[in-house]
Amino acid sequence: MSISRRGLIFGLPLFLAGCSTTSMNSQADYAARPSEPFPLKEVPIEKIKPELRRTEVAYATPHKPGTIVVDTPARRLYYVLENGRAMRYGVGVGRAGLALSGNAYVGRKAEWPTWTPTANMIRRDPKKNLKFAGGMPGGPNNPLGARAMYLYRGGGDTHFRIHGTNQPDSIGHAMSSGCIRMMNHDVIDLYARVKVGDRVVVIQETARA
């Protein structure tokens, strides 16, 4: 998870998209997952704001199926499907000055990943992060949650991630250290759809303007 202030403006994409919800989500999307290495409890759907629930929607976009589009100002992530459709997820995003912008791709994926603070994270908050310099093993207290997709550009790790979270209340807000947070149930769903090499487009306010 990156916390460094980055100038990763990768060439702002042309982006014109509209979406309207055309299918309902259900409690089954957030059912208990006892078979996980660290079992997940059911999340009562009424505790998730309707606009943040995983939902298949109509979605007009120039990006091809298999693309991940993160609409940072709207706090939404879209996984582009066939026939003008997308799976929409609520996400938490980076605080001002810490967020990724532009194009990247999924360089690798991991289940219940190890979290290692970056050098900038340790410099900024050594009391909190230095003890994890060797890495925190995956588990329910790990900041990366149940799954992580590592964003690369030009063969190099950007240090930005799309990942789960042990702080579900952060979904829908701009309060992360730059990465894109999802509810654990949602990141498991996205992880199963995404392939290494899939394109990621991150839209910031300036790009939309």
C-alpha positions as CSV (number, residue, x, y, z in Angstrom):
1,M,0.0,0.0,0.0
2,S,1.6,3.3,-1.0
3,I,1.5,6.4,0.9
4,S,4.0,8.4,-1.1
5,R,2.8,11.5,-2.9
6,R,3.2,10.4,-6.5
7,G,3.0,12.1,-9.9
8,L,1.7,9.1,-11.7
9,I,-0.2,10.9,-14.4
10,F,0.0,8.3,-17.0
11,G,-1.7,10.1,-19.8
12,L,-5.2,11.0,-18.9
13,P,-7.7,8.7,-20.7
14,L,-10.6,9.9,-22.7
15,F,-13.7,8.8,-20.7
16,L,-17.3,9.3,-21.3
17,A,-19.5,7.0,-19.4
18,G,-23.0,6.9,-17.9
19,C,-24.5,4.2,-15.8
20,S,-27.9,3.2,-14.5
21,T,-28.7,0.4,-12.2
22,T,-30.7,-2.3,-13.9
23,S,-30.3,-5.3,-11.5
24,M,-30.8,-5.8,-7.8
25,N,-28.2,-6.9,-5.4
26,S,-29.0,-9.3,-2.6
27,Q,-27.9,-10.6,0.8
28,A,-26.3,-13.6,-0.9
29,D,-23.6,-11.2,-2.2
30,Y,-22.5,-10.7,1.4
31,A,-23.1,-14.1,2.9
32,A,-20.7,-15.7,5.3
33,R,-17.6,-17.3,3.7
34,P,-16.6,-20.0,6.2
35,S,-14.2,-21.7,3.7
36,E,-11.8,-18.8,3.6
37,P,-8.4,-19.2,5.4
38,F,-9.7,-16.5,7.7
39,P,-13.5,-17.0,7.6
40,L,-15.7,-14.0,6.8
41,K,-18.9,-13.3,8.6
42,E,-22.1,-12.4,6.8
43,V,-22.5,-8.6,6.4
44,P,-26.2,-7.6,6.8
45,I,-27.1,-5.9,3.6
46,E,-29.0,-3.2,5.4
47,K,-25.7,-2.1,6.9
48,I,-24.3,-1.3,3.4
49,K,-25.6,1.9,1.7
50,P,-27.5,0.9,-1.4
51,E,-25.3,2.9,-3.7
52,L,-22.2,1.1,-2.3
53,R,-23.5,-2.4,-2.8
54,R,-22.1,-4.7,-5.6
55,T,-24.4,-4.3,-8.5
56,E,-24.5,-5.0,-12.2
57,V,-25.3,-1.9,-14.1
58,A,-25.7,-0.5,-17.6
59,Y,-22.4,1.3,-18.4
60,A,-21.4,3.2,-21.5
61,T,-17.6,3.3,-21.9
62,P,-15.0,3.2,-24.6
63,H,-13.0,0.7,-22.6
64,K,-13.1,-3.0,-23.6
65,P,-14.5,-5.8,-21.4
66,G,-12.0,-6.8,-18.7
67,T,-10.9,-3.2,-17.9
68,I,-11.2,-1.9,-14.4
69,V,-12.3,1.7,-14.2
70,V,-11.9,3.5,-10.9
71,D,-14.0,6.7,-10.7
72,T,-12.3,8.3,-7.8
73,P,-14.5,11.3,-7.3
74,A,-17.6,9.1,-7.3
75,R,-16.0,6.4,-5.0
76,R,-16.9,3.7,-7.5
77,L,-15.1,0.9,-9.3
78,Y,-16.4,-0.6,-12.5
79,Y,-15.4,-3.9,-14.0
80,V,-16.3,-3.7,-17.6
81,L,-18.5,-6.6,-19.0
82,E,-19.8,-7.4,-22.4
83,N,-22.8,-5.7,-24.1
84,G,-22.6,-2.3,-22.4
85,R,-22.7,-3.7,-18.8
86,A,-20.4,-3.4,-15.8
87,M,-20.1,-4.7,-12.3
88,R,-20.1,-1.7,-10.0
89,Y,-18.6,-1.6,-6.5
90,G,-18.3,1.0,-3.8
91,V,-14.7,1.8,-2.9
92,G,-12.6,3.9,-0.6
93,V,-9.9,6.0,-2.2
94,G,-6.8,7.9,-1.4
95,R,-6.7,11.2,0.5
96,A,-5.8,14.3,-1.5
97,G,-2.3,14.1,-2.9
98,L,-1.9,10.4,-2.3
99,A,-4.1,8.9,-5.1
100,L,-3.1,7.3,-8.3
101,S,-4.3,8.8,-11.6
102,G,-4.1,7.5,-15.1
103,N,-3.4,4.0,-16.6
104,A,-1.9,1.0,-15.1
105,Y,-2.4,-2.8,-15.2
106,V,-2.7,-5.7,-12.8
107,G,0.9,-6.9,-12.4
108,R,0.1,-9.7,-9.9
109,K,-2.6,-10.9,-7.5
110,A,-2.6,-12.4,-4.0
111,E,-5.0,-13.9,-1.6
112,W,-4.8,-12.8,2.1
113,P,-1.6,-10.9,1.1
114,T,1.3,-9.8,3.3
115,W,1.3,-6.1,3.9
116,T,4.7,-4.2,4.0
117,P,4.7,-0.5,4.6
118,T,6.7,1.6,2.1
119,A,9.7,3.6,3.0
120,N,7.7,6.8,2.9
121,M,5.1,5.3,5.2
122,I,7.8,4.4,7.7
123,R,9.3,7.9,7.5
124,R,6.0,9.6,8.0
125,D,4.8,7.4,10.9
126,P,7.7,5.3,12.3
127,K,5.9,4.6,15.6
128,K,3.0,3.0,13.7
129,N,4.8,1.4,10.8
130,L,8.4,0.6,11.6
131,K,7.5,-2.6,13.4
132,F,6.0,-4.0,10.2
133,A,9.0,-3.2,8.0
134,G,9.5,-7.0,7.6
135,G,5.9,-7.5,6.6
136,M,2.6,-8.3,8.3
137,P,1.3,-11.7,7.4
138,G,-2.2,-12.0,5.9
139,G,-5.1,-12.2,8.3
140,P,-8.2,-10.4,9.6
141,N,-6.1,-7.5,11.0
142,N,-4.0,-7.0,7.8
143,P,-4.7,-3.6,6.1
144,L,-4.9,-5.4,2.7
145,G,-7.8,-7.6,3.7
146,A,-8.8,-10.8,1.8
147,R,-7.3,-10.0,-1.6
148,A,-5.0,-7.6,-3.4
149,M,-4.3,-6.7,-7.0
150,Y,-1.0,-5.0,-7.5
151,L,-0.9,-2.1,-10.0
152,Y,2.1,-1.9,-12.3
153,R,3.2,0.4,-15.1
154,G,6.0,-0.3,-17.6
155,G,7.0,-3.5,-15.8
156,G,7.4,-1.7,-12.4
157,D,5.3,-1.7,-9.3
158,T,3.5,1.6,-8.7
159,H,3.0,0.6,-5.0
160,F,-0.7,1.2,-5.5
161,R,-3.1,-1.6,-4.8
162,I,-6.8,-2.6,-5.2
163,H,-7.4,-4.5,-2.0
164,G,-9.8,-5.5,0.7
165,T,-10.0,-3.8,4.1
166,N,-10.5,-4.4,7.8
167,Q,-12.1,-1.0,8.0
168,P,-15.4,-1.4,6.0
169,D,-16.6,2.0,7.3
170,S,-14.0,3.6,5.0
171,I,-15.8,2.5,1.9
172,G,-17.3,5.5,0.1
173,H,-14.7,7.9,1.6
174,A,-11.3,9.4,0.7
175,M,-9.2,8.4,3.6
176,S,-6.8,5.7,2.5
177,S,-3.0,6.0,2.0
178,G,-3.5,6.1,-1.8
179,C,-4.8,2.6,-2.5
180,I,-8.2,1.6,-3.6
181,R,-10.1,-0.2,-0.8
182,M,-13.1,-2.5,-1.2
183,M,-15.2,-4.5,1.2
184,N,-13.7,-8.0,1.6
185,H,-16.7,-9.7,0.0
186,D,-16.5,-7.4,-3.0
187,V,-12.7,-7.7,-3.5
188,I,-13.1,-11.5,-3.5
189,D,-15.7,-11.2,-6.3
190,L,-13.5,-8.8,-8.3
191,Y,-10.4,-10.9,-7.8
192,A,-12.1,-13.9,-9.3
193,R,-13.0,-11.9,-12.5
194,V,-9.6,-10.1,-13.0
195,K,-6.6,-11.6,-14.8
196,V,-3.0,-10.5,-14.5
197,G,-2.4,-8.1,-17.3
198,D,-5.9,-6.5,-17.2
199,R,-5.9,-2.8,-17.8
200,V,-6.8,-0.3,-15.0
201,V,-7.9,3.2,-15.6
202,V,-8.1,5.6,-12.6
203,I,-10.1,8.8,-13.1
204,Q,-9.4,11.8,-10.9
205,E,-11.5,15.0,-10.8
206,T,-9.1,16.8,-13.2
207,A,-9.4,14.0,-15.7
208,R,-13.2,14.2,-15.6
209,A,-13.1,17.9,-16.1
